[in-house]
Amino acid sequence: RFSFPGRDGVAAVSVAGDWNAWVASPLVLGEDGVWAVEVPVAEGEHMYKYVLNGNDWVVNEDEPVSLDAAGNINNARSAVAPPAGGESDKVDRSGSFPSLEMAQDGGTANGGAGDQGEA
């Protein structure tokens, strides 16, 4: 689950990342004023950014960040398979995805944020 807090002047929020060649997926504004979306991703380290109003690429300062190989600052998460038969202290349940969990561990630079990685 990706989420971004509502802001004045923001009419649309999307998330884009290395799991889909940095193609933006729209978030939906909830009644609580938070934009959110569930996005399935493959297991591994992932970098991403939020796209505000279709053209402003930003990181969420409340989530871990990491530099890619080009020096761009991105948000970063690790997607891990859910533990078999139990809970794990390393899995952040607020970042769950269908069949995968996203642990917000800060990630590491794994390169390839593309041209859109620049904020």
Steps between C-alpha positions, in 0.01 A plus 500: 500500500633838402358811664564872482352767727263752346640845423347830396518546123543129427219363282664169397765268646665200334785269593767383256789265560755261366253207510319633190758715319391814690146509355274690740208319670229733635415512870145554625417776749335350807249660734786538749681736260773248418574383144554121479530203264591131515767413243630145453879484470757223468712399798817707543621857549290770333539873448208729428370855500164666526376713210289801598261655247658294220839670491654568842714197600553497879597269784286453808722632781322265745631192313859372460706651219802379305722623219498318168810453282441839333480681835122551497322488836214248501285332760613141557339180630572130503226263391525168680282191486275471806641267766362147492277445801601802703567868532837664448639802685662612173176527304309827507133400477402852389681431173331170414429388146315201360739205561789730595592725789693826473748554782609860535865435579655795318612292203825535316594666174423253225517737206264573217248756616480626144465858392191542717705438818596868519271701726 
